[in-house]
Amino acid sequence: MLGASAIGVAVTGAAVAGGTGLLSSASAAAFGYSDDGKNYVVDTGASLVFKVSKTTGDLTSLAYKGKEYEGYGGRHSHVESGLGASTVTVKRSGQTVLIKVVHGAITQWYAARSGQNNVYLWTDKADASFTATRFLVRLKPGMFPNEGPDSWIEASDKVIEAGDVWRRADGTTHSKHYSGKRVIDYDHIGFTTGSVGLWIVRSNHEKASGGPFYRSLLRHSNDLGAGLYEILHYNQAQTEPQRFGLQGPYVLSFTDGGAPSAALSHDRLDTSWVDGLGITGWVGAAGRGRVAGVGLKGMDAKYPYTVGFANADAQYWAKAAAGTGAFSCKGMLPGTYTLTVFKGELAVHTRSVKVTAGGATALNSISITGDPSTARTLWRLGDWDGTPGEFKNAELMTYAHPSDARAAKWTGNVTLGGGDEAASFPAYMWKEVNDGVQVFFRLTKEQAAAAHTLRVGVTDAFAGGRPRVTVNDWVSPVPAAPSQPSTRSLTTGSYRGNNHVFTFNVPATAWRTDQDNVLKLNIVSGSSGTAFLSPGTSFDCVDLLA
């Protein structure tokens, strides 16, 4: 997995030097902005001076301790892929400099605070005239180590898929998609040399899409440059419609090599200074509410639980406490939300909850009612948690291509009762790669005398791929395709789609008692493709009900 120099992780403890603390009055005396004719030049009064183009709103310079870090390939840092001609204005309000960039449906904001090596950013998007919602920080080549699964060497690595997946001579695969983190797993991402660190501290993602387990681009590096991303809406592996409105702040932060200050984290950041700046769409703490729950009943101690909240305008989540399931989610916009309890990544309970401005909604214990693991089974392969985590190659697939040299063979059958069965079953199955995996099992005479329901749980699919089953000589009907993302998520580091359970009613006449029963899984689809871009699916669990 990724080392400390490769990607940021959750931070606790005291603020790092160069983070949010104000510097000496002498260094802060230079705080303010100027106009060099092409750019607004903002001196933070610390060690960071940055520039914003007066015509495009691009971030055109990031000079930290006199060294330039910004830009590669003749392009600068910007929202989306660059807005082009925009209306750009600047003002100073006390100890804050605020820059506003307006282009059609998008308004981008930059702010600096006196004595801080940070750039605060907001993105306000009104409609879908831009397909994505992101800010990309472009960094000069050679500024930071080019390492990790989301790095590659264009001079020698070979493209193997869609122009953005690369294979090295040692057979390992690399891509900007392979940062390997869910949104819930990180507060910041970035690079460090050990003496200089540059990070994006993510926003709370309330106007993003995809929920707490969404995986998207976080960073990339190669021999030509590097990039850091704040992705708020991206079509790759997307399961939700796009949300609109003001999102932020997210923070671009320089440090003296360490992680950014924990005080910059979205759930700790003091934003009271933002209230009077006039940022369109900004809702301060007084206009928000919270939800707190006593706990969850019926949890499985082997799994973490998350409580999510979502409606058309916003999304939030909170981790449930181990043991009790108590949870608290603060800073929520007013409205009525669907509350979803997730076991691992599997939705096992939903209800409605209302949030009011300045209010706290208290919930009594919630009894989990939708966990498929509670059903009695004759056997179970894997477990119901919304992920393929127990299965072969599952962990590797969040930061590598399925063809990676480190992957175990995708083919191979499974015999139940043989030990470590789940680890022998493939996390993914494709029509043109490992179609027809077989599972061998025995039934008693009494078990074989009755019909049984076979359940196949999936987490995602590509090109309409879905399982059809054969049990001995009995062949199931072709199931309908559930709604899934249309993108190639199975090869870009994400198994996360729409969890779905296929049920097959197997008649008693299908069973055998004097020899192994053979369950065969085949991928069916109305589409076609080759190799790892043929129709496929990722598995959550397979079981046979008693």
N, C-alpha and C positions, 0 to 999 in steps of 0.2 A: 504493500500500500504506500501512500504518500508520506514522505518525511516532513519534518518541521519546516524545512526550507522550501517545500513544494506548495503547500496550501495552508491557509489559516484555519484554525479550529477554535472552539469556544475558549474564551479567556476569563480567568478569574484573578483576583489579587489586585495589587496596587497599580496605579497608572505608570506606563512606561515613559521614560524621558522622551520629550519630543511629541507627547500625546496632547491631551487637552489642557494641561496646566499653563497658566500665563507665565511668560518669561520676564526677565528684568525690565524695569521701566525704560532703561537705555535702549534695549533691543526693540521694545514695543513702540518707541517713539516714531519709527518709520511707518507705522501702520497707516494704510490709506490706499488710494488708487490714483493713477495718472492715465494719460492718453498719449500713445506713441504714434498716432495717426492711423494705424491699422487695427490696434488692439487696445482694450482696456487692460492696464497693467495693475495687478493687485499685489501689494506688499503686505504680507500678514504680520509684519513686525516681529516675526520669529526667523526661521531659516528658509521659509518657502515664499517664492514669488511666482505667481502664475498669470497667464494672459488669456483673454477671451477675445476672439475676433469680433470687430464691430460690425461686420457684414454678414457672417454666417452663424455666429454664436458658438463656433468650435472652440474647444480648449486647446490653445496653440502652443502653450509653453508651461512646463513644470520645472522650475529651477530650484533645486534643494541644495542649500549650502553652496550656491554658485555653480552647481553642475546641472546641465539640462538632461531631463529624462524623457521628455514627451516626443512622440511622433515616430512613424516608420512608413516606408514605402511612399513617401510624398504625401501622406495623409495625416490628419490630426485626430484628436479625441473628440467624440461627439455623441449626441443622442441619435438613435436609429443608425443609419449609415451616413449621416450628415444631412442637415436640413437645407443647405443652400441659402439663398438670399433671405435674410431674416431682419426683423426689427430688434435692435439690441440697445438696452438702456442700462444705466448704472446709477446707484445712489449710495451715500453713506448715511447710516443711522446709528449714531453713537459709536459703539465698538464693533459694528458690523458693516461690511461692504456687501451690497446685494446687486447682482447682475440679472437682468430679465431678458430672455430671448423668446421672441414670438414668431412662429411660422405656421400659418394655417391652424390646424387642429392641435398643435403642440406648443406648449409653453415650457421652456427649460429655465431653471433658476440655478444660480451659483451664489454661494455666500462664503465670506471669510470672517473669522472672529479674531480680534486683536490678540497677538501673541501665540497663536495656535498654528501648527503645521498641518492644517486640515482644510479641505474644500468640501463644503456642505452642498448637496445637490438635491433638487426636486424635479420630477417630470410630471407635467399635467397634460393628459391626452384626452381629447373630447370625443373622438370617433375612430373608426377603423380605416381612415384614409392612409395610415401607415400600418402595415401588417404586423410588425413586431413592436415591442416596447423594450428598449434597452439603452444603456449607456456603455460605450466602449472606450476604455482608456488605452491608447496606443503608446507603446514604449519603445525607445530606441534599442537596436540590437546590442547585445553584450553588456547591458546594464546589470542583469541578474543571471544566475545560473540557468542554463537551458536543460532542465531535468524534470523527470516525472512523466506519467503516462499521457499527460496533455501537452507534451512537448515533442517536437520532431526536428529532423535535419533535412531541409529541402534539398540540399546539395547531394545527399546520398540515399535517403529513405525513398521507398517506392510507393506511389499511390495505388491502393488496392480497391477503393470504393469511393465513388461520388466526389472525388477531388479533395476529400477532407479526412480520409483514413489512410494511414501510412504504415508500411511494414519495414522494419529494420533488418539488417543482414542476419541478426541472431534470431529472427522469427517473431520477435515481440512487435506488437502493434501499438500505434500512437495516434491520438486525435484530440482536437479541441473539445470533443464531446466527453473525453474520458477523465474528467476531474473526480468522478466517483462519489459525489456528495448529494444528499437530499437537502432541501431547503432547511428542514428542521435540524440538520446536523451541523450547521456552521453559522457563525456570526460574522466572520470576515474571511476574505481570501486575498492572496497576494504573493509577493516575492520578498526575499531577503538575501543580502550578501553576508549577513552577520554584523555589519556595521551600518547598513542602511536598509530599511524596510519600507515597502510601499504596498498599501492595502486598500481594498474597498470593504468598508463595514456596511453590510447590507441593511436595507430598510426593513420595516416590519412586513412588507409584501402584502399589505391589506388590499391593494388594488391590483395585485398580480393574479395569476391564474394557475391552477394545478394542485393547490393544497400543500400540506406539510411535507409530503413525500415526493414532490416533483423534483426531477433532476434536469439540469440544463447546463449550458455553457457557463463556466465560472472564470477560467483563465486559459491562456495558451502561450506557448513560446516556441520559437524556432530560431534558426540562424539569421533570420531577416528582421526579427523584432519580437515583441510580446504584447499581450493584451489582457486586461482585466474587465470583467463584465458585471453589470447589474442588470439581470434579465427579469423583466416584469411580465412580459407576455412573449411567448415563443411557440411556434406551431409544432415543433418537434415533440412528439409524445404527449401532446396536450390533450387533456380530458375535459376542459371547461371552456365556455365562451370567454371572450376577452372582457375585462372590466375597464372602466374608464374613470377619470378623475385624477386628482393630485396624489402622487406617490412620493414619499420621502419624509425626512431626509435620509439619504444614504451618504456615506462620508468617504472621501478619498484622503487617506492619512499617511504622512511620512513619519517614520520613527528612526531611532538610532540603531535599528537592527532587530529589535524585539517586536512582539505583537502589538497591535494598537491598544490604547487604553481601554480597559473594560468599561469605563464610563461612556464610551462612544457606542456601546451596544444598543440596539434599537429598544430593548426593554429597560435600559438604565439611563438613556440619554435625556438630559435636562433640555427641554425645548421651549422653556418659558420665554427665552429671548426672541423666539420666532413670532410670538403672538402679535406684536405691533408692527411687523414689517410690511404688511399688505400683500402677502403672497396669496393669490387667488385660490380659493378652495381649501385653505388651511383651516383645520379644526384643532384648537388647542385642547388641553387636558380638561378644561371645564365643560367642553361640549361632548365629552365622551363618557362611556359607562363601563361597567364590568360585570362579569358573571362568575360566581363562585359555587362550587358543588361540594357537598359533604363527602361524597365518595361514590364508588361503583361496587355493586354486588354481582358476584358471579365471575370475577376475574380469574384468569389462568396465571398462576405465579411465574410461569416460564416466560411470559411475554410482557413487554412494555405496553402501556395503553396511552393513547393520545385522544384528547377531546377536541374536535374541530368545529368551527362555526363558519357558515357560508350563506351568502345570499347573492343576488345579482350585482350588488354594489361593493361588497367587501368580503374578506376572508381572514380568519384568525385561528389559532390553535393553542393548546396548553397541554403540557405533559401531566399525566395523572400520577399521583404519588404511589410508589410501590406499596402493596399491602392494603392501603385504604382506598386508593383511587381518588382521593381528594384532588381538586383542581381549581385554578383561579386564572381567569383571563381578563386583563385590564386594557384600557386604552381603546375600547371598541366604539365605532360609530353607532349612533342610535339606529334601531331597526329591528326587524324580526328575522331571526336566523334559523336555519336548520342545524341543530346540534347533532354531530355524529361521533359516536364512540368507536375508536379503532383499536382492535387487538392486533398488535404489530401494525400491518397496513390494511387489515380487513375490517370493513364496516360491520359492526355487530349490534348496533343499536342507533336509532335516530329518534329525535323529537324536535319540537319547536321551542324557541326561547326568545323573549323580547328584551332588548337593551334600551335603556333610556339615558339621555344626557344627564350626567352628574349622579346617576343612580347605580345601585348595586343589586343585581338580581341573584337571589339565593335559591339554590336548588337542593332538595332533599336527595337522599341516596337514590341512584339510578340502577335499576335491575337490568342487567344485560339479557336480551331476549333473542338475539339472532346469531349466536355462535354455532356454526355447523358442527363443531367438534363435540358438542354434547350428545349427538346422535349415537346410538349403539351400532357398532360395525362388526363385520366378520374379519376385516383387515383394513388397514389404512397405510397408504404410502405417502410419507411427508406429513404435514399438519396444516390446518387451516389458519393461516396468518396473513394472507394477502401477498405473500412473496414466494419465490421459488428457492428460498434460502437453504433448505435442507438438501436440495438436489445437486447433481453433478455440474460443476463449472459455474454455479450461480454467483458466487462472490466475484470471480474473475470478470464476469460479464458487465460489471459496473465500471470497469476501467480498462477494457480490452475488447478487441473484435473476436467473434467466435472462431476465427481461423488462427488465432494466436497460438504460437508454439507451446505456450504453457497450458493450454486447454487439454483436458483428457479427451479421449475419443468420444465423439457424440453418439456413436452406435453402441449397441450392447443391450442384451436382455437382462431381466431381473427375475430372480426366484425368491418368493416370499418365504421367510423362515430361514434364509441362508445367512442372515446377519448383514447389517449396514446396507439394507436394501435401498433406502432413500438416496444414499450417496452414489449408488450405481445407476439411478434413474436420471435421465437428462433433464436439466432445467428448462431447455428449449427443444422444440422439435420443428423441423422444416421438411416440406414435401420432397425436396431434392437433396437432402443431406442425410437424415436419419429416420425417415418415415418407416413405420411398421415396427416400432419397438414392442416387444412382447413381455408380458408379466405372467409368470407361472405360479399357480397356487393350488392348494388342495381344499376340498370341502368334505365334511362328514356326510353321511347318508341323509341325516335329518336336515342339514343345511341345504343340500342339493334338491330336496323334495319341494322347495318353495321358490317362488319368484323373488328376486331381490333387485333393489335399485343400486345402480352403479353411478357414482358421482365423480365428475372430472372438473376440478376447479382450475381456471386459468386467470392470469393477471394481465395479459396483453396479447396482441396478435398483429401480424403483418399480412397485408394483401388478402384479408378475409379468411386466413387460415384458422381452422377449427378442427377439433378431434371427432372422428367417427370411430366407433369401436366394433370389434368382432370378438365374440366369446365362443370359442370352439367353432361350431358351424353356424352360429347365429350372428347375423349382421344387423347392426342398428340402422335406423333411418338416418339420413343426412340432416344434422341439426341446422337450424337457422343461425346465421352469423350475428353475434351481438355487436353493439356499437363499440368500436375501438378507434384509437388514433390512426390516421391514414399514413403516418410517416414510418420510416424504417427504424423505429426505436430499438428493436432487438439487436441491432448492430451498432447502435450509438450510445450504449451505456445505460439503457433504462429498460427494465421489465415492467414499469408502472404504466398500466392502462386502466381499463375498467374491469375490476374483478367480476368474474361471471362463473356460475356453476352450471355445467351441462349435466342433466340427469337422463339416464338410460334405464328403462324398465326391462330387465332381462327375465324372460320366462323360465319356469322350472325346467322346461324341456331342453334348455341350452346347456345344463350342467352335466358334469361327469363326476363319478364317485370312485371309480377304479383306477384313475390316473390323474395326472395334472390337468387342471383347467388352464386354458391359454387365453389371456386377454391381449388383443392386438390393437394398438392405437395407430390410426392413419390420419394424416392431415388432408382435409378436403377444402376446396375453394373454387370459386368461379374465376379466379385470376391465375396467372402463371408467373414464373420467374425462374432464375437460376441460382443454384447453390444457396448461400445465406440470404439472398434476396428473393427466394421463392416463398410461397405462403408458409407461414409458421405461427407458432404460439409459444407462450411461456406458461409453465404449470405452477399451481399453488398446492394442490393436493389431489390424490385419487383414492377413493375408498369404496367399499362394498357394504351397504347397510344390512344389518341383521334382519 
